[in-house]
Amino acid sequence: MELSPTKRALLEKWLQGQTKEEAASIPRRPPDSPAPLSFPQQRQLFLELLERGTAVNNLSVLLEIKGKLDLSALEQSAQAIIARHDALRTRFSFGSGMPTPEILADVNISLPTVDLQGIDVVEQESEARRLAEQEVLQPFDLRLAPLIRLQLYLLSSGKYLLLVVVHHTIADGWSLGVFLQELLTFYQAITTGRPAQAPELPIQYADFAHWQTGNLRGELLQASMAYWKKQLAGELPVLELPADLQRGARQSFSGGTYRFTLSAELTEALEKLSRQEDATLFMTLLSAFYVLLHRYSGQDDILVGTPVANRNLPELEHLIGVFINTLVLRTSLSGDPGFRELLQRVRDVSLEAYAHQDLPFEQLVEELKPKRDLSRTPLFQVVFNLQNAPMPKLEIPGLEMRFLDIDRG
């Protein structure tokens, strides 16, 4: 089945990260105006207040570094990023009513180092990973800035592990890539004595928040709200997956990670199928996920949540902040469809959802008023996320670097 010209054009825009007819320009907010909470910040703070003292909103990345590392230059580089991005100098006040953000003029960040050279060489990396996983689970005090932590683990033979932990109220997964790219840029500039080649930031995160909360109104939101209310009409099904333990009264957020690898041959075949069906790899993998959920639950009407970067405007590409939005993809598996037919359904649902991605998820929940159950998330119970946020090439003369997996528990 061929895509209609309209949907094909929409798919092309979505693949290019641009779903609007024109890229709007976000102005600087008026001087001395207070920094408002963006809609994603409101959602993250609600979750934080609902589950206090947890690390469920901590984001992290772990790097292995080999070579002669200049620790002072690395710390200076991190400090330069803090000075460059207002979001990293933001703290929150919790009085009566809605929390309020406060941007500090000066914030210092340190680079504490844990020296593990004194223990057996064979155990050094496993101990560093264990300590890193403990550090990731340490909650932030949102009243104190910066809401980002660095930790360096020193191993033998010029080997280091660098941990970056940041709170989701001031950053998202894309932001981690921005932070690392700028860390490499500033480090290379400091160690070589050359100017840093970092693009000028046209706006700061508070400017985006001011624009978003003041301009996401009118016909745009009305049309998107109408779509979502129609798409999620009626009594929404609760996904019931078989489990070995009884569901508790509240979510515990304790879990684990299971990792496996798809072969290059299978990946190539999936990409070929996607091209044949005018779909993306995300849509094809999501269709397989729907099949899995359908077979385990026996349900035909299934809702899956998926995050979107929500950085459709060029001003946001190099900005650290939390822009992410959540979409609810509702797909019917009724009529015993074949896989290609199901993929067509998923493709159409995905395209329509991305066309209406500007509506903040928290506003949708507020409008729909689903029955609250602290043992489950509202609207959907599972998330499918294809991690494709851009990460920098880890290249600096004299250093070898690579990303390491870390289990957040």
C-alpha positions as a printed Julia matrix, in Angstrom:
409×3 Matrix{Float64}:
   0.0     0.0    0.0
   1.43    3.39  -1.03
   1.49    6.4    1.28
  -0.65    9.31   0.21
   1.32   12.38  -0.93
   0.28   14.22   2.24
   1.42   11.45   4.56
   4.6    10.88   2.57
   5.48   14.57   2.95
   4.7    14.35   6.66
   6.95   11.31   7.01
   9.79   13.11   5.26
   9.41   16.12   7.58
   9.32   13.85  10.62
  12.47   12.02   9.5
  14.17   15.4    9.19
  13.02   16.4   12.68
  10.62   19.04  11.36
   6.86   18.47  11.42
   5.63   22.04  11.15
   5.1    23.91   7.92
   7.63   26.52   8.97
  10.16   26.69  11.78
   8.96   29.29  14.23
  11.47   31.63  15.82
  11.64   31.62  19.61
  12.41   35.11  20.95
  14.29   35.96  24.11
  11.94   36.48  27.02
  11.5    40.05  28.31
  14.38   41.29  30.51
  13.96   40.64  34.24
  10.89   38.47  33.64
  10.71   35.41  35.92
  11.7    32.06  34.45
   8.56   29.93  34.14
   8.33   26.16  34.31
   8.05   24.53  30.9
   5.41   21.86  30.43
   7.99   19.03  30.55
   9.39   20.5   33.78
   5.93   20.56  35.3
   5.56   16.86  34.49
   8.96   15.94  35.92
   8.37   17.94  39.1
   4.97   16.29  39.56
   6.64   12.88  39.33
   9.37   14.03  41.71
   6.86   15.21  44.31
   4.84   12.02  43.88
   7.85    9.82  44.59
  10.19   11.83  46.78
  13.71   10.69  47.52
  14.07    8.35  44.55
  16.46    8.44  41.63
  13.8     7.55  39.07
  14.36   10.91  37.33
  18.17   10.64  37.19
  19.77   10.38  33.74
  23.31    9.1   33.35
  26.07    8.22  30.92
  29.33    6.36  31.6
  32.5     6.75  29.54
  35.73    4.78  29.5
  38.79    6.97  28.85
  42.3     5.72  28.15
  45.34    7.95  27.87
  46.91   10.94  29.55
  43.89   12.81  30.88
  44.26   16.41  32.08
  41.94   16.44  35.11
  42.14   20.2   35.58
  41.2    20.83  31.94
  38.31   18.39  32.23
  36.94   20.21  35.28
  37.4    23.59  33.58
  35.51   22.28  30.56
  32.57   21.21  32.7
  32.61   24.63  34.39
  32.49   26.33  30.98
  29.37   24.34  30.08
  27.71   25.3   33.37
  28.4    28.96  32.6
  27.09   28.57  29.04
  23.71   26.95  29.8
  21.22   28.56  32.19
  19.46   25.23  32.69
  22.53   23.86  34.47
  22.45   26.78  36.92
  18.78   26.3   37.78
  17.39   25.26  41.14
  13.78   25.02  42.35
  11.93   26.58  45.27
   9.15   24.61  46.91
   6.74   26.88  48.72
   2.99   26.85  48.46
   1.61   26.0   45.04
   3.71   25.27  41.97
   7.52   24.99  42.4
   9.4    27.91  40.88
  12.73   27.8   39.02
  15.57   30.15  39.9
  18.56   30.7   37.63
  21.75   31.46  39.52
  24.42   33.72  38.07
  27.36   31.59  39.21
  27.45   27.89  40.02
  30.55   25.79  40.59
  30.89   22.14  39.64
  33.62   19.85  40.91
  35.17   16.67  39.55
  35.65   14.31  42.49
  38.03   11.45  41.77
  37.9     7.98  43.27
  41.33    6.32  43.13
  40.97    2.55  42.72
  44.59    1.81  41.84
  45.15    0.29  45.27
  42.92   -2.74  44.65
  43.55   -5.74  42.41
  43.77   -4.75  38.74
  41.27   -7.44  37.72
  38.66   -6.02  40.12
  39.15   -2.31  39.42
  36.63   -1.9   36.59
  33.92   -4.0   38.25
  34.35   -1.98  41.45
  34.18    1.28  39.47
  30.97    0.12  37.79
  29.5    -0.87  41.16
  30.3     2.54  42.63
  28.96    4.28  39.52
  25.67    2.4   39.73
  25.39    3.41  43.4
  26.07    7.04  42.49
  23.37    7.03  39.81
  20.83    6.0   42.45
  21.65    8.94  44.73
  18.78   11.46  44.56
  19.28   15.17  43.93
  18.11   17.96  46.22
  16.25   20.1   43.71
  16.72   23.15  45.9
  20.47   23.1   45.17
  22.28   23.81  41.91
  23.83   22.38  39.87
  21.52   19.42  39.33
  24.33   17.61  37.56
  27.15   15.53  39.06
  30.44   14.29  37.68
  32.47   11.44  39.11
  35.82   10.16  37.85
  37.16    6.7   38.71
  40.93    6.32  38.34
  42.14    2.84  37.37
  45.61    1.55  36.61
  47.52    2.04  33.35
  46.06    5.44  32.5
  42.45    4.26  32.42
  39.45    6.21  33.76
  35.69    5.87  33.97
  33.78    9.17  33.81
  30.2     9.24  35.12
  27.76   12.05  34.32
  24.47   12.15  36.25
  21.84   14.84  35.65
  18.28   15.36  36.85
  15.47   15.11  34.34
  13.98   18.48  35.37
  16.85   20.31  33.64
  17.94   17.92  30.9
  16.92   15.02  28.69
  18.73   12.28  26.79
  19.51   14.61  23.88
  21.04   17.05  26.39
  23.55   14.41  27.48
  24.83   14.32  23.91
  25.07   18.12  23.87
  26.94   18.1   27.19
  29.46   15.49  26.03
  30.05   17.23  22.7
  30.76   20.51  24.46
  32.92   18.75  27.06
  35.13   17.42  24.25
  35.13   20.8   22.48
  36.16   22.8   25.54
  38.67   20.17  26.69
  40.44   20.23  23.34
  40.42   24.04  23.3
  41.86   24.3   26.82
  44.57   21.69  26.28
  45.66   23.15  22.92
  45.24   26.84  23.76
  42.86   27.39  20.84
  39.41   29.04  20.91
  36.51   26.67  21.51
  34.42   26.02  18.39
  31.04   26.0   20.14
  28.04   27.48  18.3
  26.51   30.58  19.85
  23.27   29.87  21.7
  20.47   32.05  20.23
  18.26   31.47  23.3
  18.37   29.89  26.74
  16.04   27.25  28.15
  14.0    29.79  30.12
  13.3    31.59  26.83
  11.87   28.35  25.44
   9.77   27.82  28.58
   8.41   31.39  28.34
   7.58   30.88  24.66
   6.06   27.43  25.15
   3.78   28.32  28.04
   2.7    31.56  26.37
   2.28   30.43  22.76
   1.07   26.83  22.74
  -2.5    27.94  22.59
  -5.24   28.57  20.09
  -5.92   26.62  16.95
  -2.75   24.5   17.11
  -3.58   23.0   20.49
  -7.3    22.82  19.79
  -6.69   20.72  16.68
  -4.21   18.48  18.49
  -6.47   18.09  21.53
  -9.39   17.16  19.28
  -7.26   14.49  17.6
  -6.07   12.96  20.87
  -9.54   12.99  22.46
 -10.87   11.11  19.45
  -7.93    8.72  19.36
  -8.2     7.95  23.09
 -11.99    8.01  23.35
 -13.95    5.5   25.37
 -12.76    3.38  28.25
  -9.03    2.91  27.79
  -7.85   -0.68  28.16
  -5.35   -1.56  30.87
  -2.61   -3.84  29.6
  -2.61   -7.03  31.65
   0.63   -8.93  31.24
   1.19  -12.21  33.1
   3.57  -11.72  36.02
   5.08  -13.98  38.65
   4.28  -11.59  41.5
   1.13   -9.77  42.53
   1.06   -6.08  41.62
   1.63   -3.82  44.62
  -0.51   -0.85  45.58
   2.19    1.57  44.36
   4.91    1.42  41.76
   8.23    0.52  43.34
  10.5     1.53  40.4
  12.8    -1.38  41.22
  13.8    -3.35  38.18
  16.67   -4.51  36.05
  18.09   -4.45  32.54
  18.32   -7.34  30.11
  20.55   -6.71  27.11
  20.7    -8.65  23.88
  21.99   -8.0   20.36
  20.25   -8.18  17.02
  22.56   -9.49  14.33
  23.71   -7.3   11.45
  21.82   -9.59   9.04
  18.55   -9.24  10.96
  19.0    -5.48  11.28
  19.6    -5.17   7.54
  16.49   -7.27   6.82
  14.4    -5.09   9.15
  15.63   -1.94   7.44
  14.86   -3.46   4.01
  11.32   -4.34   5.11
  10.87   -0.82   6.46
  11.88    0.68   3.11
   9.53   -1.64   1.23
   6.61   -0.57   3.41
   7.42    3.18   3.37
   7.98    2.96   7.11
  10.8     3.69   9.52
  12.81    1.19  11.52
  11.04    2.51  14.63
   7.64    1.59  13.16
   8.78   -1.9   12.17
  10.27   -2.65  15.58
   7.22   -1.2   17.31
   4.97   -3.48  15.24
   6.95   -6.49  16.46
   6.56   -5.17  20.02
   2.77   -4.97  19.52
   2.77   -8.6   18.39
   4.64   -9.58  21.55
   2.24   -7.67  23.82
  -0.78   -9.08  21.96
   0.38  -12.68  22.34
   1.18  -12.35  26.04
  -1.94  -10.37  26.97
  -4.51  -11.72  24.53
  -5.71   -8.13  24.02
  -6.42   -6.48  20.66
  -6.61   -2.83  21.73
  -3.15   -1.86  23.01
  -1.71    1.51  24.02
   2.04    2.07  24.05
   3.81    5.22  25.2
   6.8     6.54  23.31
   9.0     9.58  23.98
   9.78   12.17  21.31
  12.7    14.59  21.42
  10.34   17.5   20.58
  13.23   19.58  19.22
  11.62   20.58  15.94
  13.05   24.1   15.93
  16.67   24.93  15.05
  17.11   27.08  18.18
  16.77   23.96  20.32
  19.36   21.72  18.67
  22.34   22.75  20.81
  20.43   23.64  23.98
  20.59   21.73  27.25
  17.15   21.39  28.8
  14.16   19.06  29.02
  12.06   19.18  25.84
  10.92   15.58  25.65
   7.24   14.82  25.2
   5.33   11.55  25.43
   2.95   10.24  22.79
   0.32    7.53  23.21
   0.15    5.17  20.24
  -3.11    3.23  20.21
  -3.2     0.35  17.74
  -5.82   -2.28  17.08
  -4.77   -5.86  16.34
  -8.34   -6.98  15.66
  -9.1    -9.12  12.63
  -5.93  -11.2   12.91
  -3.81   -8.98  10.61
  -0.62  -10.21   8.96
   2.57   -8.42   9.92
   2.66   -6.13   6.89
  -0.93   -5.09   7.48
  -0.16   -4.43  11.14
   2.88   -2.38  10.12
   0.62   -0.26   7.92
  -1.68    0.35  10.89
   1.23    1.26  13.14
   2.7     3.52  10.46
  -0.57    5.45  10.05
  -1.05    5.79  13.82
   2.56    6.96  14.24
   2.35    9.54  11.45
  -0.84   11.03  12.85
   0.59   11.09  16.37
   3.75   12.88  15.25
   1.62   15.41  13.4
   0.06   16.29  16.78
   3.13   15.93  19.0
   3.09   19.55  20.17
   0.35   18.93  22.72
   2.09   18.4   26.07
   1.35   15.0   27.56
   0.46   16.51  30.94
  -2.25   18.65  29.32
  -3.68   15.56  27.66
  -3.8    13.7   30.97
  -5.44   16.72  32.62
  -8.07   16.89  29.88
  -8.86   13.16  29.77
  -8.82   12.76  33.56
  -8.12    9.01  33.55
  -8.85    7.02  36.67
  -5.74    7.31  38.85
  -4.03    4.13  39.99
  -0.72    4.54  41.81
   0.27    1.02  40.77
   0.21    1.98  37.09
   0.98    4.94  34.86
  -2.01    6.74  33.33
  -3.09    6.07  29.72
  -0.46    3.38  29.01
   1.52    0.78  30.97
   4.47    0.08  28.66
   6.92    2.3   26.81
   8.77    1.64  23.56
  11.82    3.84  23.0
  14.22    3.68  20.07
  17.29    5.5   21.38
  18.47    7.65  18.49
  19.44   10.89  20.23
  22.68   12.13  18.66
  25.83   11.33  20.6
  29.21   12.82  19.69
  32.07   10.9   18.17
  34.45   10.36  21.06
  37.57   11.63  19.36
  40.35   13.63  21.02
  44.03   13.28  20.05
  45.87   11.21  22.66
  42.72    9.75  24.24
  40.69    6.63  23.52
  37.05    6.77  24.65
  33.97    4.63  24.42
  30.51    4.47  25.98
  29.81    1.84  28.64
  26.43    0.41  29.61
  25.23    1.06  33.13
  22.36   -0.59  35.01
  20.22    1.96  36.87
  18.24   -0.7   38.69
